[in-house]
Amino acid sequence: MSISREVGLALVASLFLTLPALTQEKKIGRSDLPPAVEKAVAAQSQGATIRGFSEEKENGQTFYEAELVVNDHSKDILMDLDGVVLEVEEQIALNSLSAAVRDGLQAKAGKGKLVKVESLTKKDKLVGFEAQVVTDGKTSEVQVGPDGKPLDHQE
């Protein structure tokens, strides 16, 4: 067997082994939510417009996300099967950030333009900020901690 064929087979095999670890997301309807998640959504969505729901499977676990619009900004809520809110990503105005956070995001963005900023809250604790960045027509994301300093890992 040639080396290039062996490498190709090894790549294909590694893809099949790593695919289950990747997040699989599908859009679902409100009627597809488990009762505990529906209850959490009802509490979390008061005064909001619901844009949709998705079910995510990651490493064998199932999560549910509610996409909301609150006061003209986006708010995404990630919950487990029991309706426990694990993460909230909420759009915030760039000018509402502290100078340290704004400067930290811009430093990570380099010459790119910050176009959308979200606060990242996990288990009721602010863990950072994430910004969409447009550089030469391409979109990417950068994150910093609540203090504006680089994070040790992606949130």
Backbone as ProteinMPNN parsed JSONL, in Angstrom:
{"seq_chain_A": "MSISREVGLALVASLFLTLPALTQEKKIGRSDLPPAVEKAVAAQSQGATIRGFSEEKENGQTFYEAELVVNDHSKDILMDLDGVVLEVEEQIALNSLSAAVRDGLQAKAGKGKLVKVESLTKKDKLVGFEAQVVTDGKTSEVQVGPDGKPLDHQE", "coords_chain_A": {"N_chain_A": [[0.847, -1.174, 0.0], [0.57, 2.221, -0.796], [2.246, 5.094, 0.635], [0.804, 7.513, 0.556], [-1.779, 6.583, 0.273], [-2.117, 5.186, 2.658], [-1.922, 7.301, 4.469], [-4.167, 8.75, 3.693], [-6.233, 6.907, 4.345], [-5.845, 6.81, 7.082], [-6.516, 9.43, 7.777], [-9.267, 9.487, 7.088], [-10.226, 7.538, 8.868], [-9.62, 8.805, 11.303], [-11.345, 10.968, 11.165], [-13.865, 9.719, 11.421], [-13.636, 8.828, 14.007], [-13.459, 11.201, 15.459], [-15.736, 12.674, 14.813], [-18.102, 12.061, 16.419], [-17.521, 13.545, 18.699], [-17.879, 16.149, 18.024], [-20.049, 19.004, 18.01], [-23.442, 18.557, 17.367], [-26.075, 20.097, 15.899], [-29.531, 20.84, 15.692], [-32.427, 22.418, 14.406], [-35.423, 22.856, 16.205], [-38.903, 22.648, 17.195], [-40.945, 24.475, 19.566], [-42.686, 22.704, 20.78], [-41.194, 20.417, 20.867], [-39.528, 20.582, 23.015], [-38.316, 19.311, 26.136], [-40.341, 18.969, 29.142], [-39.146, 20.27, 31.454], [-37.316, 22.003, 30.283], [-39.015, 23.57, 28.736], [-40.383, 24.871, 30.786], [-38.312, 26.412, 31.885], [-37.747, 28.016, 29.672], [-40.131, 29.46, 29.466], [-39.933, 31.023, 31.773], [-37.53, 32.432, 31.297], [-38.027, 33.83, 28.961], [-39.777, 35.92, 29.324], [-41.17, 38.919, 28.299], [-39.695, 38.884, 26.001], [-39.031, 38.24, 22.496], [-39.354, 35.215, 20.878], [-37.093, 33.683, 18.794], [-36.367, 31.148, 17.962], [-35.567, 27.61, 18.452], [-33.091, 25.17, 19.307], [-31.64, 21.912, 19.326], [-28.848, 20.488, 20.745], [-26.246, 18.187, 20.494], [-23.535, 17.065, 22.237], [-20.64, 15.387, 22.864], [-22.144, 13.15, 23.706], [-24.065, 14.274, 25.347], [-27.153, 16.055, 25.693], [-28.312, 19.248, 24.855], [-30.249, 22.281, 25.008], [-31.094, 25.158, 23.16], [-32.362, 28.397, 23.349], [-33.243, 30.987, 21.262], [-33.519, 34.338, 21.597], [-35.002, 37.647, 21.371], [-34.504, 40.565, 23.021], [-35.504, 43.678, 23.98], [-34.613, 44.724, 21.481], [-32.133, 43.442, 21.116], [-30.034, 40.512, 20.769], [-30.332, 37.425, 22.598], [-29.164, 34.48, 23.699], [-29.875, 31.395, 25.149], [-28.577, 28.651, 26.774], [-29.454, 25.447, 27.831], [-29.612, 22.544, 30.001], [-30.945, 19.146, 29.963], [-32.584, 19.199, 32.203], [-33.493, 21.743, 32.337], [-31.819, 23.561, 33.472], [-30.122, 26.566, 33.38], [-27.248, 26.952, 31.623], [-25.6, 28.606, 30.148], [-25.494, 31.97, 28.987], [-25.607, 34.084, 26.295], [-25.488, 37.355, 25.576], [-26.266, 40.107, 23.625], [-24.615, 43.214, 23.694], [-24.163, 46.765, 23.849], [-21.363, 48.259, 22.308], [-20.377, 50.672, 23.3], [-21.128, 50.507, 25.92], [-19.355, 49.01, 27.287], [-16.591, 48.6, 29.556], [-13.593, 50.59, 29.401], [-11.324, 48.986, 29.501], [-12.225, 46.438, 28.661], [-13.219, 47.032, 26.099], [-10.842, 47.964, 24.882], [-9.3, 45.642, 25.116], [-10.705, 43.805, 23.501], [-10.452, 45.119, 21.028], [-7.7, 45.059, 20.715], [-7.255, 42.319, 20.383], [-8.653, 42.033, 18.033], [-7.149, 43.365, 16.237], [-6.559, 45.016, 13.203], [-9.159, 44.739, 12.507], [-12.749, 45.363, 12.466], [-14.916, 45.763, 15.171], [-18.047, 44.38, 15.321], [-20.26, 43.222, 16.597], [-21.03, 42.639, 19.923], [-21.053, 40.414, 22.663], [-21.999, 39.52, 25.973], [-20.756, 36.895, 27.987], [-22.093, 34.553, 29.997], [-21.832, 32.089, 32.418], [-23.358, 29.663, 34.34], [-24.569, 31.659, 35.949], [-22.449, 33.457, 36.237], [-20.453, 36.056, 35.069], [-18.231, 35.448, 32.546], [-16.809, 36.405, 30.443], [-16.334, 38.33, 27.378], [-17.417, 38.404, 24.019], [-16.663, 39.153, 20.675], [-17.777, 39.779, 17.375], [-15.787, 40.107, 14.552], [-14.906, 41.967, 11.719], [-12.683, 41.683, 9.163], [-11.127, 42.732, 6.36], [-13.414, 41.918, 4.909], [-13.922, 39.395, 5.926], [-15.347, 37.42, 8.507], [-14.748, 36.889, 11.953], [-14.219, 35.746, 15.351], [-13.46, 37.098, 18.567], [-12.367, 36.849, 21.967], [-12.402, 38.071, 25.336], [-11.621, 38.293, 28.845], [-13.676, 39.264, 31.73], [-12.238, 41.388, 32.69], [-11.034, 42.407, 30.499], [-8.699, 41.276, 29.707], [-6.784, 38.761, 27.866], [-8.228, 35.48, 27.557], [-7.566, 32.312, 29.143], [-8.557, 30.143, 27.847], [-10.956, 29.299, 25.255], [-14.272, 30.367, 25.724]], "CA_chain_A": [[0.0, 0.0, 0.0], [1.41, 3.413, -0.874], [2.21, 5.952, 1.821], [-0.286, 8.485, 0.442], [-3.053, 5.885, 0.518], [-2.166, 4.919, 4.102], [-2.219, 8.563, 5.13], [-5.571, 9.037, 3.387], [-7.077, 6.027, 5.161], [-5.708, 7.236, 8.477], [-7.312, 10.653, 7.923], [-10.673, 9.11, 7.073], [-10.498, 6.852, 10.136], [-9.609, 9.769, 12.4], [-12.577, 11.749, 11.061], [-14.967, 8.939, 11.98], [-13.464, 8.747, 15.451], [-13.662, 12.498, 16.091], [-17.047, 13.244, 14.51], [-19.049, 12.023, 17.534], [-17.176, 14.545, 19.704], [-18.288, 17.453, 17.539], [-21.416, 19.4, 18.326], [-24.447, 18.365, 16.328], [-27.176, 20.994, 16.237], [-30.659, 20.838, 14.764], [-33.543, 23.292, 14.772], [-36.599, 22.132, 16.675], [-40.022, 23.491, 17.578], [-41.172, 24.59, 21.012], [-43.37, 21.489, 21.235], [-40.18, 19.364, 21.001], [-38.745, 20.797, 24.236], [-38.737, 18.552, 27.321], [-41.111, 19.823, 30.056], [-38.306, 21.117, 32.314], [-36.745, 23.048, 29.426], [-40.141, 24.454, 28.409], [-40.635, 25.691, 31.974], [-37.217, 27.384, 31.953], [-37.932, 28.95, 28.558], [-41.24, 30.35, 29.829], [-39.426, 31.977, 32.763], [-36.452, 33.24, 30.723], [-38.442, 34.576, 27.774], [-40.767, 36.949, 29.655], [-40.858, 40.204, 27.69], [-38.822, 38.679, 24.842], [-39.56, 37.585, 21.303], [-38.629, 33.964, 20.65], [-36.723, 33.494, 17.381], [-36.306, 29.735, 17.64], [-34.962, 26.663, 19.381], [-32.279, 24.111, 18.712], [-31.17, 20.83, 20.189], [-27.445, 20.249, 20.456], [-25.658, 17.004, 21.121], [-22.093, 17.215, 22.339], [-20.036, 14.35, 23.703], [-23.18, 12.282, 24.257], [-25.021, 15.015, 26.161], [-28.114, 16.847, 24.933], [-28.558, 20.59, 25.358], [-31.26, 23.022, 24.27], [-30.817, 26.586, 23.086], [-33.459, 29.289, 22.972], [-32.764, 32.24, 20.672], [-34.487, 35.37, 21.95], [-34.71, 39.057, 21.137], [-34.954, 41.323, 24.183], [-35.207, 45.107, 23.789], [-33.892, 44.895, 20.204], [-30.828, 42.783, 21.047], [-30.143, 39.059, 20.855], [-30.014, 36.751, 23.855], [-29.24, 33.039, 23.501], [-29.807, 30.707, 26.437], [-28.278, 27.228, 26.657], [-29.943, 24.719, 29.002], [-29.489, 21.092, 29.954], [-32.233, 18.43, 29.914], [-33.374, 19.534, 33.384], [-33.883, 23.143, 32.261], [-30.842, 24.388, 34.176], [-29.445, 27.489, 32.464], [-25.807, 26.756, 31.702], [-24.869, 29.697, 29.503], [-26.271, 33.024, 28.352], [-24.862, 35.015, 25.445], [-26.404, 38.48, 25.392], [-25.686, 41.218, 22.877], [-24.537, 44.471, 24.426], [-23.622, 47.872, 23.063], [-19.92, 48.438, 22.443], [-20.088, 51.833, 24.144], [-21.47, 50.228, 27.319], [-18.254, 48.255, 27.87], [-15.518, 49.365, 30.196], [-12.486, 50.877, 28.485], [-10.411, 47.834, 29.502], [-12.815, 45.381, 27.833], [-13.241, 47.538, 24.723], [-9.461, 47.965, 24.4], [-8.86, 44.245, 25.009], [-11.326, 43.234, 22.304], [-9.861, 45.73, 19.845], [-6.323, 44.56, 20.597], [-7.338, 40.973, 19.8], [-9.204, 42.157, 16.687], [-6.148, 43.969, 15.364], [-7.101, 46.057, 12.325], [-10.554, 44.426, 12.213], [-13.8, 46.191, 13.061], [-15.827, 45.082, 16.089], [-19.387, 44.644, 14.81], [-21.292, 42.752, 17.523], [-20.407, 42.201, 21.174], [-21.936, 39.688, 23.572], [-21.479, 39.09, 27.266], [-20.82, 35.443, 28.152], [-22.361, 34.219, 31.385], [-21.971, 30.649, 32.65], [-23.821, 29.368, 35.69], [-24.829, 32.952, 36.594], [-21.216, 34.212, 36.457], [-19.88, 36.653, 33.867], [-16.916, 34.838, 32.312], [-16.082, 37.095, 29.388], [-17.022, 39.022, 26.302], [-17.079, 37.888, 22.692], [-17.015, 40.111, 19.633], [-17.605, 39.442, 15.968], [-14.833, 41.029, 13.956], [-14.822, 41.915, 10.258], [-11.375, 42.093, 8.668], [-11.039, 42.508, 4.912], [-14.606, 41.215, 4.457], [-14.063, 38.085, 6.577], [-15.823, 37.515, 9.886], [-14.169, 35.986, 12.94], [-14.61, 36.099, 16.713], [-12.419, 37.227, 19.584], [-12.904, 36.846, 23.325], [-11.579, 38.526, 26.449], [-12.246, 38.102, 30.139], [-14.429, 40.41, 32.249], [-11.296, 42.466, 32.935], [-10.472, 42.841, 29.226], [-7.454, 40.549, 29.428], [-7.001, 37.521, 27.13], [-8.649, 34.305, 28.324], [-6.695, 31.141, 29.058], [-9.202, 29.197, 26.93], [-12.199, 29.779, 24.66], [-15.491, 30.117, 26.513]], "C_chain_A": [[0.897, 1.243, 0.0], [1.23, 4.279, 0.372], [1.044, 6.934, 1.74], [-1.643, 7.827, 0.686], [-3.204, 5.584, 2.001], [-2.52, 6.189, 4.867], [-3.683, 8.926, 4.904], [-6.513, 8.198, 4.224], [-7.021, 6.423, 6.628], [-6.523, 8.504, 8.731], [-8.801, 10.353, 7.973], [-11.053, 8.438, 8.39], [-10.545, 7.844, 11.292], [-10.849, 10.664, 12.358], [-13.746, 11.009, 11.69], [-14.852, 8.826, 13.491], [-13.741, 10.076, 16.138], [-15.028, 13.098, 15.831], [-18.024, 13.173, 15.681], [-18.766, 13.077, 18.594], [-17.614, 15.944, 19.29], [-19.738, 17.732, 17.92], [-22.313, 19.185, 17.115], [-25.666, 19.171, 16.754], [-28.28, 20.865, 15.206], [-31.753, 21.742, 15.307], [-34.724, 22.425, 15.172], [-37.703, 23.14, 16.986], [-40.197, 23.521, 19.087], [-41.827, 23.324, 21.568], [-42.396, 20.315, 21.414], [-39.35, 19.497, 22.272], [-39.236, 19.88, 25.357], [-39.444, 19.496, 28.299], [-40.257, 20.755, 30.925], [-37.688, 22.264, 31.524], [-37.825, 24.047, 29.051], [-40.426, 25.397, 29.577], [-39.564, 26.776, 32.104], [-37.356, 28.438, 30.858], [-39.034, 29.944, 28.899], [-40.767, 31.417, 30.817], [-38.414, 32.942, 32.142], [-36.915, 34.16, 29.595], [-39.487, 35.658, 28.064], [-40.311, 38.289, 29.079], [-39.982, 40.1, 26.455], [-39.604, 38.112, 23.673], [-38.711, 36.348, 21.069], [-38.374, 33.81, 19.157], [-36.672, 32.019, 17.009], [-35.591, 28.923, 18.708], [-34.077, 25.698, 18.614], [-31.904, 23.114, 19.791], [-29.736, 20.553, 19.761], [-26.992, 19.0, 21.196], [-24.15, 17.166, 21.067], [-21.566, 16.194, 23.336], [-21.09, 13.501, 24.419], [-24.203, 12.983, 25.12], [-25.92, 15.854, 25.254], [-28.356, 18.175, 25.643], [-29.609, 21.255, 24.479], [-30.906, 24.504, 24.303], [-32.07, 27.323, 22.643], [-32.832, 30.578, 22.466], [-33.855, 33.281, 20.866], [-34.041, 36.733, 21.436], [-35.339, 39.807, 22.308], [-34.542, 42.78, 23.975], [-34.289, 45.34, 22.584], [-32.47, 44.335, 20.194], [-30.996, 41.283, 21.266], [-29.721, 38.541, 22.229], [-30.232, 35.264, 23.621], [-29.002, 32.349, 24.835], [-29.621, 29.215, 26.194], [-28.661, 26.535, 27.958], [-29.665, 23.231, 28.865], [-30.886, 20.464, 29.944], [-33.166, 18.777, 31.07], [-33.819, 20.998, 33.398], [-32.952, 24.075, 33.015], [-30.123, 25.256, 33.143], [-27.944, 27.36, 32.684], [-25.038, 27.954, 31.173], [-25.849, 30.69, 28.888], [-25.301, 33.899, 27.557], [-25.832, 36.147, 25.119], [-25.687, 39.645, 24.728], [-25.725, 42.48, 23.721], [-23.909, 45.536, 23.523], [-22.136, 48.033, 23.354], [-19.601, 49.59, 23.385], [-20.478, 51.627, 25.61], [-20.361, 49.45, 28.037], [-17.273, 49.167, 28.591], [-14.408, 49.582, 29.166], [-11.546, 49.68, 28.391], [-10.925, 46.712, 28.598], [-12.808, 45.807, 26.367], [-11.832, 47.498, 24.112], [-8.937, 46.548, 24.208], [-9.427, 43.567, 23.776], [-10.677, 43.803, 21.042], [-8.426, 45.258, 19.635], [-6.311, 43.17, 19.97], [-7.838, 41.019, 18.368], [-8.184, 42.741, 15.709], [-6.758, 45.078, 14.531], [-8.569, 45.81, 11.974], [-11.517, 45.34, 12.944], [-14.699, 45.332, 13.944], [-17.25, 45.408, 15.651], [-20.514, 44.188, 15.737], [-20.576, 42.217, 18.761], [-21.456, 41.522, 22.036], [-21.225, 39.444, 24.89], [-21.679, 37.58, 27.342], [-20.958, 35.132, 29.636], [-22.556, 32.713, 31.489], [-22.307, 30.423, 34.112], [-23.92, 30.641, 36.527], [-23.574, 33.775, 36.889], [-20.709, 34.743, 35.117], [-18.468, 36.113, 33.688], [-16.141, 35.53, 31.196], [-16.989, 37.813, 28.42], [-16.509, 38.476, 24.98], [-17.522, 38.916, 21.668], [-16.839, 39.487, 18.264], [-16.746, 40.536, 15.366], [-14.874, 40.856, 12.444], [-13.473, 42.509, 9.846], [-11.297, 41.736, 7.196], [-12.203, 41.655, 4.398], [-14.824, 39.85, 5.083], [-14.435, 38.28, 8.038], [-15.142, 36.47, 10.756], [-14.665, 36.422, 14.317], [-13.38, 36.194, 17.602], [-13.097, 37.266, 20.944], [-11.885, 37.427, 24.289], [-12.342, 38.252, 27.74], [-12.991, 39.345, 30.593], [-13.545, 41.626, 32.521], [-10.654, 42.995, 31.649], [-9.192, 42.13, 28.834], [-7.759, 39.252, 28.648], [-7.386, 36.366, 28.059], [-7.637, 33.18, 28.15], [-7.223, 30.122, 28.056], [-10.469, 29.841, 26.372], [-13.37, 29.448, 25.569], [-16.603, 29.669, 25.593]], "O_chain_A": [[1.884, 1.29, 0.734], [0.213, 4.208, 1.062], [0.366, 7.169, 2.74], [-2.549, 8.449, 1.241], [-4.299, 5.712, 2.549], [-3.321, 6.156, 5.801], [-4.364, 9.363, 5.832], [-7.493, 8.717, 4.759], [-8.03, 6.376, 7.331], [-7.15, 8.639, 9.782], [-9.519, 10.904, 8.807], [-12.099, 8.745, 8.962], [-11.408, 7.741, 12.164], [-11.35, 11.075, 13.405], [-14.537, 11.608, 12.418], [-15.866, 8.736, 14.183], [-14.207, 10.094, 17.277], [-15.448, 13.976, 16.584], [-18.73, 14.152, 15.924], [-19.677, 13.47, 19.322], [-17.709, 16.834, 20.135], [-20.537, 16.817, 18.121], [-21.985, 19.579, 15.996], [-26.221, 18.956, 17.832], [-28.019, 20.788, 14.005], [-31.973, 21.818, 16.516], [-34.991, 21.392, 14.558], [-37.456, 24.345, 17.034], [-39.65, 22.678, 19.798], [-41.549, 22.923, 22.698], [-42.746, 19.321, 22.05], [-38.549, 18.615, 22.578], [-40.442, 19.691, 25.513], [-39.179, 20.699, 28.289], [-40.617, 21.917, 31.109], [-37.551, 23.373, 32.04], [-37.575, 25.253, 29.048], [-40.68, 26.584, 29.373], [-39.879, 27.928, 32.402], [-37.108, 29.62, 31.096], [-38.89, 31.14, 28.648], [-41.156, 32.58, 30.71], [-38.441, 34.138, 32.431], [-36.26, 35.162, 29.307], [-40.027, 36.251, 27.131], [-39.195, 38.736, 29.344], [-39.562, 41.121, 25.911], [-40.698, 37.574, 23.84], [-37.482, 36.427, 21.063], [-39.306, 33.805, 18.354], [-36.911, 31.671, 15.853], [-35.092, 29.447, 19.704], [-34.287, 25.443, 17.428], [-31.858, 23.423, 20.982], [-29.444, 20.403, 18.575], [-27.315, 18.793, 22.366], [-23.566, 17.376, 20.005], [-21.989, 16.146, 24.491], [-20.939, 13.175, 25.597], [-25.141, 12.337, 25.589], [-25.501, 16.303, 24.187], [-28.574, 18.225, 26.853], [-29.83, 20.841, 23.341], [-30.477, 25.035, 25.327], [-32.744, 26.928, 21.691], [-32.002, 31.187, 23.14], [-34.971, 33.13, 20.369], [-32.873, 36.946, 21.111], [-36.54, 39.703, 22.558], [-33.358, 43.075, 23.812], [-33.305, 46.074, 22.678], [-31.672, 44.72, 19.338], [-31.973, 40.838, 21.869], [-28.885, 39.128, 22.915], [-31.358, 34.832, 23.373], [-28.059, 32.67, 25.558], [-30.415, 28.591, 25.49], [-28.261, 26.957, 29.043], [-29.503, 22.718, 27.759], [-31.89, 21.176, 29.918], [-34.386, 18.668, 30.945], [-34.447, 21.447, 34.357], [-33.26, 25.256, 33.182], [-29.584, 24.749, 32.159], [-27.433, 27.62, 33.774], [-23.963, 28.285, 31.673], [-26.886, 30.312, 28.344], [-24.304, 34.388, 28.09], [-26.86, 35.936, 24.475], [-24.647, 40.108, 25.197], [-26.724, 42.781, 24.374], [-23.212, 45.221, 22.558], [-21.706, 47.953, 24.504], [-18.663, 49.504, 24.178], [-20.191, 52.479, 26.451], [-20.421, 49.256, 29.251], [-17.147, 50.35, 28.272], [-14.303, 48.845, 28.186], [-11.024, 49.389, 27.314], [-10.152, 46.106, 27.856], [-12.432, 45.025, 25.494], [-11.65, 47.057, 22.977], [-8.212, 46.277, 23.251], [-8.719, 42.837, 23.083], [-10.387, 43.065, 20.1], [-7.99, 45.077, 18.498], [-5.465, 42.871, 19.128], [-7.497, 40.151, 17.565], [-8.343, 42.62, 14.494], [-7.4, 45.981, 15.068], [-9.162, 46.586, 11.224], [-11.152, 46.005, 13.913], [-15.187, 44.29, 13.508], [-17.63, 46.578, 15.612], [-21.619, 44.723, 15.663], [-19.63, 41.436, 18.653], [-22.594, 41.981, 22.134], [-20.02, 39.195, 24.93], [-22.661, 37.051, 26.82], [-20.058, 35.411, 30.429], [-23.344, 32.127, 30.746], [-21.628, 30.927, 35.006], [-23.428, 30.702, 37.654], [-23.623, 34.697, 37.704], [-20.553, 33.989, 34.156], [-17.611, 36.289, 34.555], [-14.95, 35.275, 31.019], [-18.205, 37.899, 28.594], [-15.335, 38.135, 24.838], [-18.611, 39.481, 21.768], [-15.878, 38.758, 18.018], [-16.941, 41.723, 15.626], [-14.877, 39.731, 11.943], [-13.166, 43.665, 10.136], [-11.391, 40.564, 6.83], [-12.009, 40.777, 3.557], [-15.83, 39.203, 4.792], [-13.923, 39.169, 8.718], [-14.979, 35.317, 10.355], [-15.446, 37.366, 14.427], [-12.398, 35.476, 17.418], [-14.256, 37.666, 21.062], [-10.675, 37.3, 24.096], [-13.549, 38.011, 27.727], [-12.947, 40.374, 29.919], [-14.032, 42.756, 32.577], [-9.835, 43.914, 31.691], [-8.659, 42.357, 27.748], [-8.858, 38.709, 28.755], [-6.927, 36.291, 29.199], [-6.941, 33.105, 27.138], [-6.462, 29.341, 27.486], [-10.992, 30.801, 26.938], [-13.436, 28.351, 26.123], [-17.715, 29.405, 26.051]]}, "name": "protein", "num_of_chains": 1, "seq": "MSISREVGLALVASLFLTLPALTQEKKIGRSDLPPAVEKAVAAQSQGATIRGFSEEKENGQTFYEAELVVNDHSKDILMDLDGVVLEVEEQIALNSLSAAVRDGLQAKAGKGKLVKVESLTKKDKLVGFEAQVVTDGKTSEVQVGPDGKPLDHQE"}
